[in-house]
Amino acid sequence: MGKYRGVTAGKAPRSSGRVSVCAVCGYDLRGLNGLACPECGKPVGNAVSRLYPAERYFLGGVAFCVAAAVAWVVAIVAMASDPLWVIALWVPGAMVVVAWVQVSIWAAVYSCLKRKRRAWAVVNAVVSWGLGSASVIGLLLLFVVG
């Protein structure tokens, strides 16, 4: 009993609240008390967030889609007397629906992403940036043609 003094049954040790992984080996650094990774010995300052680059690119792509949808709304207001306003009205709505579907898919596979299966995040990032880029190109064509 003397060996386990201070340990109460049923209570887990406190974690530092840090949710990060080692940038070199991917070791989970949650609850680490030292200044170096116990797996590879690298300094903890090299730790990276659990939000992987593909996930950041996906969220940036969704933000880009929202910005492009706002640009379409401004175009609708600017071209209200033009017959192309009906087409311009459907594009932001379609972009919002597609962005919502992407966020839903991303949320559904988030547990897979946490296990470092980042394929869905890469696909979603490419689709979201592609959708936003296509929307901006369509907006430019609308102004050139119209």
C-alpha distance (Angstrom), angle and dihedral (degrees) to the residues before:
residue distance angle dihedral
M1 . . .
G2 3.80 . .
K3 3.78 90.3 .
Y4 3.82 92.0 59.6
R5 3.79 97.9 43.2
G6 3.80 112.9 149.4
V7 3.80 95.1 22.6
T8 3.79 113.6 114.4
A9 3.77 118.5 -154.4
G10 3.80 113.9 -111.2
K11 3.80 97.2 21.2
A12 3.76 122.6 106.8
P13 3.79 120.1 -144.6
R14 3.78 115.3 -94.7
S15 3.74 118.0 -98.4
S16 3.76 123.5 -142.7
G17 3.81 90.1 -121.2
R18 3.79 89.8 -117.6
V19 3.80 112.8 140.9
S20 3.77 104.7 -169.3
V21 3.75 142.4 113.6
C22 3.77 132.1 -137.5
A23 3.80 111.4 -92.2
V24 3.81 91.7 -139.7
C25 3.81 107.0 42.5
G26 3.83 104.1 10.0
Y27 3.82 94.0 -120.9
D28 3.82 113.2 163.6
L29 3.81 105.9 -110.7
R30 3.81 95.8 -169.7
G31 3.79 110.1 135.3
L32 3.80 94.0 8.5
N33 3.80 113.5 153.8
G34 3.81 98.8 -173.2
L35 3.78 131.6 76.8
A36 3.81 96.4 -121.1
C37 3.78 135.0 57.2
P38 3.82 109.0 -98.7
E39 3.82 90.7 -145.6
C40 3.81 102.5 52.8
G41 3.83 104.6 4.5
K42 3.82 96.9 -121.5
P43 3.84 118.3 142.6
V44 3.80 115.8 -89.6
G45 3.81 88.8 -126.5
N46 3.80 86.5 79.1
A47 3.81 90.9 63.1
V48 3.77 117.8 125.9
S49 3.76 131.0 -148.5
R50 3.80 120.2 -100.7
L51 3.80 87.8 -117.5
Y52 3.79 98.3 95.3
P53 3.83 121.7 -147.8
A54 3.81 92.6 -105.5
E55 3.80 89.6 55.3
R56 3.81 90.9 49.0
Y57 3.81 90.1 50.2
F58 3.80 89.9 49.9
L59 3.80 92.6 51.8
G60 3.81 89.2 46.3
G61 3.80 89.0 51.4
V62 3.80 91.2 51.8
A63 3.82 89.2 50.4
F64 3.81 88.7 49.2
C65 3.82 89.9 51.9
V66 3.80 90.4 51.2
A67 3.81 90.7 49.5
A68 3.81 90.3 49.3
A69 3.82 89.9 49.4
V70 3.81 89.1 53.0
A71 3.81 88.7 50.9
W72 3.81 88.7 52.8
V73 3.80 90.7 51.5
V74 3.81 89.3 52.2
A75 3.81 88.4 49.4
I76 3.81 90.4 51.3
V77 3.78 90.8 54.1
A78 3.81 91.5 45.7
M79 3.81 94.0 48.7
A80 3.81 99.6 37.2
S81 3.80 92.8 130.3
D82 3.81 93.5 50.2
P83 3.86 120.8 93.2
L84 3.82 90.5 -128.1
W85 3.80 90.9 72.2
V86 3.80 90.5 93.1
I87 3.82 90.7 60.2
A88 3.78 90.3 43.2
L89 3.80 89.5 53.1
W90 3.81 93.6 57.2
V91 3.82 97.5 47.9
P92 3.84 98.3 67.2
G93 3.79 90.9 44.3
A94 3.80 91.4 51.0
M95 3.81 90.5 47.4
V96 3.79 91.9 51.7
V97 3.82 91.0 49.4
V98 3.81 92.5 48.6
A99 3.82 91.5 46.3
W100 3.82 89.6 50.5
V101 3.82 91.0 50.4
Q102 3.81 89.8 49.6
V103 3.80 92.2 50.6
S104 3.81 89.6 47.8
I105 3.81 91.9 51.3
W106 3.80 90.4 45.8
A107 3.80 91.2 51.4
A108 3.81 91.3 47.7
V109 3.80 93.7 53.4
Y110 3.81 96.4 37.2
S111 3.81 91.4 108.4
C112 3.81 88.5 56.8
L113 3.79 90.1 48.9
K114 3.80 90.4 52.8
R115 3.80 88.1 56.2
K116 3.83 88.1 57.4
R117 3.79 96.6 -101.9
R118 3.77 93.8 135.3
A119 3.81 98.7 166.2
W120 3.82 92.9 103.4
A121 3.79 91.6 49.9
V122 3.81 90.6 51.1
V123 3.81 92.1 49.0
N124 3.80 91.5 47.1
A125 3.80 91.6 47.7
V126 3.80 92.1 51.9
V127 3.81 92.3 46.3
S128 3.80 94.5 47.0
W129 3.82 94.7 47.8
G130 3.81 90.3 43.3
L131 3.80 91.7 51.0
G132 3.79 92.2 49.0
S133 3.81 92.4 46.4
A134 3.80 92.3 48.2
S135 3.78 89.1 50.2
V136 3.80 92.7 51.7
I137 3.82 90.5 47.7
G138 3.81 89.4 49.2
L139 3.79 89.8 49.7
L140 3.80 91.2 51.9
L141 3.81 90.8 48.0
L142 3.79 89.6 49.3
F143 3.80 90.5 56.4
V144 3.82 93.2 43.7
V145 3.82 94.8 47.8
G146 3.78 95.6 35.4
